[in-house]
Amino acid sequence: MDVQYFAGAAYRALTAPKDGPSLYDICDPLLRRHRGGDAHLATFYRTALGNAALRPLLRRAGVPELRDEQCLQALRTALTQARDDENPDWSAIGRPIATLLDTLELQHPNPPALTSPGTPPPLQEIDAAIRTCGRHLLRSFGKNRFIPTYAAFNLIGDPDVRGAEFLMALTGLNARGYKNSTLMFNLARVFIARSPAGKLINPPWTGIAEPMWEPVQIRHRSAYYDAFFTEALLSYLETGLVAADESASVRHAIDEMVEFCLKPSRETVQAHDGKTVEVITALAPPPHPRFHRFFAQIKQELGFGIYVPDCDTTACSFSAATQAGSTDPILEQPLVDFYAGYQVDSSRNEPMVTVPLNDNIDYDGGIVTWIDNLAGERPFGNDLDPTLNLDVLEVSFRNCTRWRIVETPARLETVRRIVGFQRRLVGSGAFANPRSHIYYLPELYCAYFGRCYAAFMALPPPAQQAIDPDGAFAFMRDKVLAYVQNELIAIEMNPFDAALALIALGHLGADPETLVPALHCILRQLGEGGRRGPFKAYEWNKMKTPTRILVGGPEVTSAFVLMGLALARRAMMQRGVRR
């Protein structure tokens, strides 16, 4: 978006005629100066919604329905109960807001069709782009002593969260602070989306993955990110394009990030059989997350005071460490035994999914996200994400021999049930529906399916047969590949979309000719990031509660592009493409 767009959108937000009570008309009398009751609700309101930056944009954003005294009073009563009741009835509190949320008209991106370029770019251009991305990661690590990632809030929220989903979250989350933030962010969504401020807060973009152009981006470090950057740098080494004087720096960065994943980020938890297990937490104790002091305080005030380990960070950290050749004894733990305790069985324990935002899919056999800490805390309740389950399979395949999965009937059954969960998801076509995913885009699911498929195909044939006797992976490969070829690369893409397409196509053994649109998209946009890097920051993953929170960064885009280009390069060279 250019300056003219933002200037026009800002002007319209600041000068729009007011049509009904605003967010501040409703909340200021109840929360702005209130003391007593649940202090966090008022603190959250003042910090996140009542601040000096947002007030000018929303002060004229009114909702006509709230002119009705009955509707207005119902909303004020709900907020008062959330503020004052010791044990609030969250379902009742959420109903007036859920009704308003159902009036929103938010949609997922729908890019236009794209005419594919005819010929692939020269290999030397691909090589140069790989080196540019790899050196960007190394410079960032050298400057920061880690590779940062950023979080940004999109206050307009996620199109998949309407009234019913909001109530699911409000009643399924555990921590009161997180319920408060979900309540207030979703109330604010109504005033934003139904006013000119929505065009400023949520401008249009090219492609599927959302650019992170919000003015406030919170830099931080996590084992999940370090594991991902480790894989990217390993991919850089495998290309053979690393200069002789860079090799030591690449290996040093890999070793440091694996160390961060397995040591500062390690946390002891109790498995469902009573044994203690070492897992990996997404946010290590301070000072390791590297938050700025200001944002560390903001994190607390927004309701993120407690953070617990998760199955995805654990899987990805173990996988990256395995690929990097780590000999840490933690890797000897058969994680698949631990995951079995978090596996959904629809006949007995499906209620363990307390926040079923994607209840359009069949959870049976899937692994839920969040791990109880030793204190038994689970602030986010629990949900189930399909892409996370791909990561669980991938780490299981990489450690199949070490963990004796094929030889241990219970472990083999756990893995087979996750495969069955994925086959039903893909067979139904639900994998391509954004609502099916909690933390990721369908396009990223396709890329991660490719990653998982490659790990599966690296297994010896007898192990493949034991894990997948019915050919589920061959079936899923065809379905996912068709989606990427016929839909993802057939529309207008941004570089992040294109990188995801290349990763999926490369791992799934697509014809090199199908790589052409994504390759041209990436090379055409090289340099768009300006001083921050070769490319802009785009949506890598997200949270749908308490509002739409995007995670990504220029370094993340460079890492995905590097891995996508490396796979494309390998495919082209195998087909004998010349420089």
ChimeraX attribute file (.defattr): number of C-alpha atoms within 10 A of each C-alpha:
attribute: neighborCount
match mode: 1-to-1
recipient: residues
	/A:1	10
	/A:2	6
	/A:3	8
	/A:4	9
	/A:5	13
	/A:6	15
	/A:7	12
	/A:8	13
	/A:9	18
	/A:10	19
	/A:11	15
	/A:12	17
	/A:13	23
	/A:14	18
	/A:15	14
	/A:16	17
	/A:17	13
	/A:18	15
	/A:19	15
	/A:20	16
	/A:21	19
	/A:22	19
	/A:23	24
	/A:24	20
	/A:25	12
	/A:26	16
	/A:27	20
	/A:28	15
	/A:29	11
	/A:30	17
	/A:31	21
	/A:32	16
	/A:33	10
	/A:34	15
	/A:35	12
	/A:36	9
	/A:37	15
	/A:38	18
	/A:39	14
	/A:40	20
	/A:41	28
	/A:42	24
	/A:43	20
	/A:44	23
	/A:45	21
	/A:46	18
	/A:47	14
	/A:48	19
	/A:49	20
	/A:50	21
	/A:51	11
	/A:52	11
	/A:53	10
	/A:54	12
	/A:55	15
	/A:56	16
	/A:57	23
	/A:58	25
	/A:59	20
	/A:60	24
	/A:61	30
	/A:62	24
	/A:63	19
	/A:64	12
	/A:65	14
	/A:66	19
	/A:67	13
	/A:68	10
	/A:69	10
	/A:70	11
	/A:71	13
	/A:72	15
	/A:73	14
	/A:74	16
	/A:75	21
	/A:76	18
	/A:77	15
	/A:78	20
	/A:79	23
	/A:80	16
	/A:81	19
	/A:82	24
	/A:83	22
	/A:84	14
	/A:85	11
	/A:86	10
	/A:87	9
	/A:88	14
	/A:89	14
	/A:90	19
	/A:91	17
	/A:92	14
	/A:93	22
	/A:94	26
	/A:95	18
	/A:96	21
	/A:97	25
	/A:98	22
	/A:99	13
	/A:100	19
	/A:101	23
	/A:102	13
	/A:103	13
	/A:104	18
	/A:105	10
	/A:106	14
	/A:107	9
	/A:108	10
	/A:109	14
	/A:110	11
	/A:111	15
	/A:112	12
	/A:113	13
	/A:114	12
	/A:115	11
	/A:116	15
	/A:117	13
	/A:118	9
	/A:119	11
	/A:120	17
	/A:121	15
	/A:122	11
	/A:123	16
	/A:124	12
	/A:125	13
	/A:126	21
	/A:127	17
	/A:128	13
	/A:129	22
	/A:130	25
	/A:131	18
	/A:132	17
	/A:133	29
	/A:134	26
	/A:135	20
	/A:136	20
	/A:137	27
	/A:138	19
	/A:139	16
	/A:140	16
	/A:141	19
	/A:142	13
	/A:143	10
	/A:144	10
	/A:145	13
	/A:146	22
	/A:147	25
	/A:148	24
	/A:149	21
	/A:150	20
	/A:151	20
	/A:152	21
	/A:153	22
	/A:154	17
	/A:155	23
	/A:156	24
	/A:157	25
	/A:158	22
	/A:159	16
	/A:160	20
	/A:161	24
	/A:162	22
	/A:163	20
	/A:164	17
	/A:165	19
	/A:166	27
	/A:167	23
	/A:168	17
	/A:169	29
	/A:170	25
	/A:171	17
	/A:172	21
	/A:173	22
	/A:174	17
	/A:175	17
	/A:176	19
	/A:177	23
	/A:178	23
	/A:179	24
	/A:180	25
	/A:181	24
	/A:182	23
	/A:183	26
	/A:184	22
	/A:185	22
	/A:186	29
	/A:187	19
	/A:188	22
	/A:189	23
	/A:190	25
	/A:191	25
	/A:192	27
	/A:193	22
	/A:194	17
	/A:195	23
	/A:196	23
	/A:197	27
	/A:198	22
	/A:199	20
	/A:200	21
	/A:201	20
	/A:202	17
	/A:203	15
	/A:204	12
	/A:205	13
	/A:206	17
	/A:207	20
	/A:208	23
	/A:209	24
	/A:210	22
	/A:211	21
	/A:212	23
	/A:213	17
	/A:214	15
	/A:215	8
	/A:216	11
	/A:217	18
	/A:218	18
	/A:219	19
	/A:220	20
	/A:221	21
	/A:222	24
	/A:223	29
	/A:224	22
	/A:225	21
	/A:226	27
	/A:227	25
	/A:228	20
	/A:229	26
	/A:230	26
	/A:231	21
	/A:232	26
	/A:233	24
	/A:234	18
	/A:235	19
	/A:236	24
	/A:237	18
	/A:238	12
	/A:239	18
	/A:240	11
	/A:241	16
	/A:242	18
	/A:243	11
	/A:244	9
	/A:245	8
	/A:246	15
	/A:247	14
	/A:248	12
	/A:249	15
	/A:250	21
	/A:251	16
	/A:252	12
	/A:253	23
	/A:254	23
	/A:255	17
	/A:256	14
	/A:257	27
	/A:258	24
	/A:259	18
	/A:260	21
	/A:261	29
	/A:262	25
	/A:263	15
	/A:264	16
	/A:265	25
	/A:266	21
	/A:267	19
	/A:268	14
	/A:269	21
	/A:270	18
	/A:271	20
	/A:272	13
	/A:273	9
	/A:274	8
	/A:275	9
	/A:276	13
	/A:277	15
	/A:278	19
	/A:279	28
	/A:280	30
	/A:281	29
	/A:282	24
	/A:283	23
	/A:284	23
	/A:285	14
	/A:286	10
	/A:287	11
	/A:288	15
	/A:289	18
	/A:290	19
	/A:291	16
	/A:292	13
	/A:293	10
	/A:294	9
	/A:295	15
	/A:296	18
	/A:297	13
	/A:298	16
	/A:299	15
	/A:300	14
	/A:301	21
	/A:302	21
	/A:303	22
	/A:304	17
	/A:305	15
	/A:306	15
	/A:307	17
	/A:308	21
	/A:309	24
	/A:310	21
	/A:311	24
	/A:312	25
	/A:313	29
	/A:314	28
	/A:315	26
	/A:316	25
	/A:317	31
	/A:318	30
	/A:319	26
	/A:320	26
	/A:321	23
	/A:322	17
	/A:323	14
	/A:324	17
	/A:325	11
	/A:326	17
	/A:327	10
	/A:328	14
	/A:329	8
	/A:330	16
	/A:331	19
	/A:332	12
	/A:333	15
	/A:334	18
	/A:335	23
	/A:336	23
	/A:337	17
	/A:338	21
	/A:339	21
	/A:340	21
	/A:341	14
	/A:342	22
	/A:343	22
	/A:344	24
	/A:345	16
	/A:346	14
	/A:347	7
	/A:348	8
	/A:349	12
	/A:350	17
	/A:351	12
	/A:352	18
	/A:353	20
	/A:354	18
	/A:355	23
	/A:356	21
	/A:357	26
	/A:358	21
	/A:359	15
	/A:360	13
	/A:361	19
	/A:362	17
	/A:363	26
	/A:364	19
	/A:365	24
	/A:366	30
	/A:367	29
	/A:368	25
	/A:369	23
	/A:370	23
	/A:371	25
	/A:372	17
	/A:373	19
	/A:374	13
	/A:375	8
	/A:376	11
	/A:377	16
	/A:378	18
	/A:379	22
	/A:380	23
	/A:381	20
	/A:382	21
	/A:383	22
	/A:384	28
	/A:385	21
	/A:386	27
	/A:387	25
	/A:388	26
	/A:389	25
	/A:390	25
	/A:391	22
	/A:392	26
	/A:393	25
	/A:394	23
	/A:395	24
	/A:396	26
	/A:397	26
	/A:398	20
	/A:399	21
	/A:400	21
	/A:401	13
	/A:402	13
	/A:403	20
	/A:404	14
	/A:405	24
	/A:406	19
	/A:407	13
	/A:408	10
	/A:409	10
	/A:410	14
	/A:411	22
	/A:412	18
	/A:413	16
	/A:414	23
	/A:415	24
	/A:416	19
	/A:417	20
	/A:418	23
	/A:419	21
	/A:420	19
	/A:421	21
	/A:422	26
	/A:423	18
	/A:424	18
	/A:425	20
	/A:426	19
	/A:427	14
	/A:428	11
	/A:429	14
	/A:430	17
	/A:431	26
	/A:432	20
	/A:433	13
	/A:434	17
	/A:435	20
	/A:436	25
	/A:437	26
	/A:438	24
	/A:439	23
	/A:440	23
	/A:441	23
	/A:442	22
	/A:443	26
	/A:444	22
	/A:445	21
	/A:446	27
	/A:447	27
	/A:448	22
	/A:449	29
	/A:450	26
	/A:451	19
	/A:452	25
	/A:453	22
	/A:454	18
	/A:455	17
	/A:456	23
	/A:457	15
	/A:458	12
	/A:459	16
	/A:460	9
	/A:461	11
	/A:462	11
	/A:463	19
	/A:464	17
	/A:465	13
	/A:466	14
	/A:467	22
	/A:468	18
	/A:469	12
	/A:470	11
	/A:471	12
	/A:472	18
	/A:473	21
	/A:474	12
	/A:475	13
	/A:476	19
	/A:477	20
	/A:478	12
	/A:479	16
	/A:480	25
	/A:481	22
	/A:482	14
	/A:483	19
	/A:484	22
	/A:485	16
	/A:486	12
	/A:487	12
	/A:488	24
	/A:489	25
	/A:490	19
	/A:491	18
	/A:492	21
	/A:493	24
	/A:494	22
	/A:495	29
	/A:496	32
	/A:497	30
	/A:498	30
	/A:499	29
	/A:500	28
	/A:501	28
	/A:502	32
	/A:503	27
	/A:504	30
	/A:505	27
	/A:506	28
	/A:507	24
	/A:508	23
	/A:509	14
	/A:510	18
	/A:511	12
	/A:512	20
	/A:513	12
	/A:514	21
	/A:515	27
	/A:516	19
	/A:517	25
	/A:518	30
	/A:519	25
	/A:520	19
	/A:521	20
	/A:522	23
	/A:523	17
	/A:524	12
	/A:525	14
	/A:526	19
	/A:527	16
	/A:528	14
	/A:529	14
	/A:530	10
	/A:531	9
	/A:532	15
	/A:533	23
	/A:534	21
	/A:535	24
	/A:536	26
	/A:537	27
	/A:538	24
	/A:539	24
	/A:540	24
	/A:541	17
	/A:542	21
	/A:543	16
	/A:544	22
	/A:545	26
	/A:546	25
	/A:547	24
	/A:548	21
	/A:549	19
	/A:550	25
	/A:551	23
	/A:552	25
	/A:553	27
	/A:554	22
	/A:555	28
	/A:556	28
	/A:557	24
	/A:558	30
	/A:559	27
	/A:560	26
	/A:561	30
	/A:562	28
	/A:563	26
	/A:564	30
	/A:565	30
	/A:566	27
	/A:567	22
	/A:568	27
	/A:569	23
	/A:570	16
	/A:571	21
	/A:572	19
	/A:573	14
	/A:574	10
	/A:575	11
	/A:576	9
	/A:577	14
	/A:578	9
	/A:579	10
